[in-house]
Structure formats: structure tokens, C-alpha cells
Amino acid sequence: MNKTKLALALAVLAGAGFAGATWYTGSTLDHKVSEAGDALKDYKIVKVMKRDFKKGFWTSTEEVTYQLGCEDEGEASPLHGATGQITLINTIQHNPFGLEINTKVVYSDKTKEELAKIFKGKEPLEINTKVSLSGDLQTRVSSPAFTVDDEKGNVNWKGFNTLIKYDKNASYIDFDFAINGAEGKENNNVTQFKLGAIAYKGSYKNAVDGVYAGAESLTIEGFDVSSKKQEKDIQVSMGQLLLNSESKFNNGLLDFSSKGTADKLKFNSKDIGKFEMNLAVSQIDPKALKGINELSWKKGILQCNFDGKSQAKAMQALLMDILKKNPSVKQNIKLHTPEGESMIALDLSSKDIKQEDLENPGQLMNKVNAMLALQLPNAFAERMIRESIEEEAIEPTLEMFQSSVQLGVEDGKLESDGKLLKTKIQLKDGKIVLNGKMVELPALLGMH
């Protein structure tokens, strides 16, 4: 065989191999798209009204119309029986070296006309899913920036972009959601706002019993809102907000922690201070958590079941399973101000709670330890009153506030050193302690 014939034969074989790979990967991808559509049949809140699938060698196309919402679900439904429809066109590319699905939203003529005014010929929403040969997927959803300027005012929206990575078995999910910010104002300058960029990222793995564990973060690059209310100007602004959270397994149980800060908080251009938060939740049963999610979503909202009465007993049993593992919650919120530190601290835990304890408050109190502490600088509270209400109401409001403080101190419900207002209530070993003194529950509630 000469070189020309050999090269031609190799080209034919390579072409046949590529065609075979294209057919196989295309069939597999088409099947996955069909499976995803069929899975929606299990949920009442999404109904497939029409589906047209055209299979091709290089490209397949699916056009599907969904009805979203719940029909005849009465007052329990948040939309009170209202429904809507959305049509999507999925174009499935079969190239084994470039498997992808491009999704297009089909708009009505009237909607197209309105969107054209806003997006100036750009596609309002772009959705693309790429599929690797290993089965990993990544879906990108994006929308461009736009500006609206009319007789009411103007809004400058800077667009958003989302990237979600996952696999066919949903064993992991990574996401990166970014909003580029926005700003706007009313033409009469009554209200105006500015929102900085927002970044929300996370990485989770399906760890135990269908429960995901991982970490996420939220960053907001500040905001500024101002409005003119009658004769009083109100302006609130914040610098950068950072929030990080993590969930992980410890001896088969789930622990969750979160912390956050927000700086440069201002009210009417004057410093409020810096916000700080910490939260820790421990000893959560993952099987019970999975059961609660399934009752709330798969057997609840997605089935248009919003009242939860049919799952009440099952939900109570799952909550009892969580209590059996002796969970605990600790939270600390602080606001650092020029006048001093405001603070809310919560510590709650239980031990060996049984079903019968829930029906006996006295017995339940012996198995729960709790602490709630509050602190507020007196001068900070007075400053907020002066700066947030109308001039003629300031003095009466200050008098009412100080009168309430004095009454609380006299009753032992508050402590004050002239600068800080404090209170601390504890429940331990069945006893209630308020600011260091044991009290009975009727006295705490102000009952006689």
C-alpha cells in the first residue's frame, strides 16, 4: 500500500472513530437531558406542558414548555393558585471534544419588546453547560449590564455572572456567583442608592447520607442608601461585609460555624462602628437533617404542600432525633461604636432529652442549659433616637426611653452603671438566674 492510500485509510478510520465517538457521546448526553426532564414529573410545582425533541447526529434540539406554580392550593400557597409558563430551547452539541448544551429562553413578543428597550439588542440571559468526557459539568449563567433612564429616575445595573461546577451524580458542587454592582436614584432625589460588587462562592461535597459539607463565603463591597422623609434626611451606608461559613463532620455528626464582619457603618454620615458576628452549631444528626430537607422540599414545597400538616408527626420525630444527639448553639453579635460595645450573646444546649420531656416543661427545663446576655451603651441609644426621628418627637422619646430603663433597673431586669445597659438571663439545672439572682418564671414574665 502506498503512502497516499495509507494516509487515506487512516483518515477514514479516524473519521469513523470520531463519528462513532460523536454518536456515542451524543446519545449519552441526549439521554441525560431526557432524564433531567423526566425527573421533573415527580414534582407538582413544575409541570411539563409540551416537549419536542429532535435528535440529530451532530446536534439535537429540545424545546420544552414548563408550567411553574401550584394550582388550586388555596390560602396555603404563597401564590394563591397563580401559575406561569416558561419555554426553553436546549441545543445539544455532540462533538466529543466539545460537548455542550446551550439553553435559550423563549420570550413572548411583548416581553421581547420590553427587554429590547432595556438590553439594547443584547441577550438578557445566557445559559451554557459544558460536559467533559469524565462526566464533570459546568453551567454558566450570565446577564449583561443595562441602564434604565426615564421620567421616574435611573438605574445602572452592572450585570451578573454565575459558574456552577458539578458531576452527573451530584457528588460535589462548586459555585461562584458575582453581581457587579448597581446604582440609581429617583429624579426628585427622594431616594438614591449605590450597591457595590457582590461575590458569593462555595464548595461542597456529598459527605454523609445525602448531606453536603463544605465552605462558602460572601463579600459585599459596601452599599449606600439615602432618602428624604418629610423634613428628615436618612442616610445609611456600610463598607465591606465579609461572611464565611463552614460545615464538617465530627464523629458522624455535623458541625457548622460562621463568622462575619462589616466595617464603616454610618448613619447620616456619622460613624456607627463595626459589626462582628460568630455562630457555632454542633452535634447535628445528618440523617435527621436529610429527612427534614426531604419533608420540607421533596414532599413539601415541590409537591405544592405548604401547610406541612400531613408531615407534622414525621417532622416532630426528626426534630426529636436531632435533640437526642445533644446539639448546641452559640452565637455572639457585637457592634463596636464610639460610645462603647453593643452585644448579644446566646448559648443554648441540651442533654438526654426524651419525647416525654417535651410534654413536661418542668422536666424539660432540667435538661436544657441556656444563656442570653445583652449590652447597650446608653449614649449610643440616645444618639440613635436623636438622629432618626423628627425634631419635635426627640425629647418625649428620650424621656420614655430613660423611664423604661429606670423601671427595668428597679425591677432587676436591667443593670446600669450610667454608661452601659446590661442584662443576663441563665437557665441551668432547672433554675432561672437573672442578673445574678434566682427568679421564678412568673416573676420573670411580669405575672402576679
SULKA-V852847 format. One record per pair of residues at least 6 apart in sequence whose C-alpha atoms are under 6 Angstrom apart, sorted by the first residue. I is the first residue (numbers start at 0). J is the second residue. If there is no record, write none. Layout:
((I/J) (I/J))
This chain:
((21/93) (21/94) (21/95) (25/93) (42/301) (42/302) (43/302) (44/67) (44/68) (44/69) (44/301) (44/302) (44/303) (45/66) (45/67) (46/65) (46/66) (47/65) (48/64) (48/65) (49/63) (49/64) (50/62) (50/63) (51/61) (51/62) (52/60) (52/61) (53/59) (53/60) (57/93) (58/91) (58/92) (58/93) (59/91) (60/89) (60/90) (61/88) (61/89) (62/87) (62/88) (63/86) (63/87) (64/85) (64/86) (65/84) (65/85) (66/83) (66/84) (67/82) (67/83) (67/84) (68/82) (69/80) (69/303) (70/80) (71/80) (72/80) (73/79) (75/305) (75/306) (86/105) (87/103) (87/104) (87/105) (88/102) (88/103) (89/101) (89/102) (90/100) (90/101) (91/100) (92/98) (92/99) (98/129) (98/130) (99/128) (99/129) (99/130) (100/127) (100/128) (101/127) (102/126) (118/145) (123/142) (124/141) (124/142) (125/140) (125/141) (126/139) (126/140) (127/138) (127/139) (128/137) (128/138) (129/136) (129/137) (130/136) (134/166) (134/167) (135/165) (135/166) (136/164) (136/165) (136/166) (137/163) (137/164) (138/162) (138/163) (139/161) (139/162) (140/160) (140/161) (141/159) (141/160) (142/158) (142/159) (143/158) (144/156) (144/157) (144/158) (145/156) (146/154) (146/155) (147/153) (147/154) (151/185) (151/186) (152/184) (152/185) (152/186) (153/183) (153/184) (154/182) (154/183) (155/181) (155/182) (155/183) (156/181) (157/179) (157/180) (157/181) (158/179) (159/177) (159/178) (159/179) (160/177) (161/175) (161/176) (162/174) (162/175) (163/173) (163/174) (164/172) (164/173) (165/171) (165/172) (170/204) (170/205) (171/203) (171/204) (171/205) (172/202) (172/203) (173/201) (173/202) (174/200) (174/201) (175/199) (175/200) (176/198) (176/199) (177/197) (177/198) (178/196) (178/197) (179/196) (180/194) (180/195) (180/196) (181/193) (181/194) (182/192) (182/193) (182/194) (183/191) (183/192) (184/190) (184/191) (189/226) (189/227) (190/225) (190/226) (191/224) (191/225) (192/223) (192/224) (193/222) (193/223) (194/222) (195/220) (195/221) (195/222) (196/219) (196/220) (197/218) (197/219) (198/217) (198/218) (199/216) (199/217) (200/215) (200/216) (201/214) (201/215) (202/213) (202/214) (203/211) (203/212) (203/213) (204/211) (204/212) (205/211) (212/246) (212/247) (213/245) (213/246) (214/244) (214/245) (215/243) (215/244) (216/242) (216/243) (217/241) (217/242) (218/240) (218/241) (219/239) (219/240) (220/239) (221/237) (221/238) (221/239) (222/236) (222/237) (223/235) (223/236) (224/234) (224/235) (225/233) (225/234) (226/233) (233/267) (234/266) (234/267) (235/265) (235/266) (236/264) (236/265) (237/263) (237/264) (238/262) (238/263) (239/261) (239/262) (240/260) (240/261) (241/259) (241/260) (242/258) (242/259) (243/257) (243/258) (244/256) (244/257) (245/255) (245/256) (246/254) (246/255) (247/253) (247/254) (252/282) (252/283) (252/284) (253/282) (253/283) (254/280) (254/281) (255/279) (255/280) (256/278) (256/279) (257/277) (257/278) (258/276) (258/277) (259/275) (259/276) (260/274) (260/275) (261/273) (261/274) (262/273) (264/271) (264/272) (265/271) (271/336) (272/335) (272/336) (273/334) (273/335) (274/333) (274/334) (275/332) (275/333) (276/331) (276/332) (277/330) (277/331) (278/329) (278/330) (279/328) (279/329) (280/327) (280/328) (281/326) (281/327) (282/326) (283/321) (283/326) (284/321) (287/317) (323/352) (325/349) (325/350) (327/347) (327/348) (328/346) (328/347) (329/345) (329/346) (330/344) (330/345) (331/343) (331/344) (332/342) (332/343) (333/341) (333/342) (334/340) (334/341) (338/379) (339/376) (341/374) (341/375) (342/373) (342/374) (343/372) (343/373) (344/371) (344/372) (345/370) (345/371) (346/369) (346/370) (347/368) (347/369) (348/367) (348/368) (349/366) (349/367) (350/366) (356/362) (356/363) (364/429) (365/428) (365/429) (368/426) (368/427) (369/425) (369/426) (370/424) (370/425) (371/423) (371/424) (372/422) (372/423) (373/421) (373/422) (374/420) (374/421) (375/419) (375/420) (376/418) (376/419) (377/418) (377/419) (385/393) (407/413) (408/414) (413/421) (413/422) (414/420) (414/421) (423/433) (423/434) (424/432) (424/433) (425/431) (425/432) (431/437) (431/438) (432/438))
